[in-house]
């Protein structure tokens, strides 16, 4: 699930760059904020529809867009 949430950081990366520690910290904060920490070890295929929506919201929040 962390890999999925980290895809939200891709707009902030340069070409051929990998996610750094700050990107991982942001993704983990979003996972924690949405109560997904206990689901981190599960594959996406085993999550319910609501849980998947929360993963998608976490991915969007990692983009840190202005509201």
MONOR-V540768 format. One record per backbone hydrogen bond with DSSP energy under -1.0 kcal/mol. NH is the residue of the N-H (numbers start at 0). CO is the residue of the C=O. Records with the same first field share a line. If there is no record, write none. Layout:
NH->CO + CO
This chain:
4->0
5->1
7->4
8->5
9->6
11->8
12->9
16->13
23->19
24->20
25->21
26->22
27->23
28->24
29->25
30->26
31->27
32->28
33->29
34->31
35->30
38->35
39->36
41->38
45->42
46->43
51->47
52->48
53->49
54->50
55->51
56->52
57->53
58->54
59->55
60->56
61->57
62->59
63->60
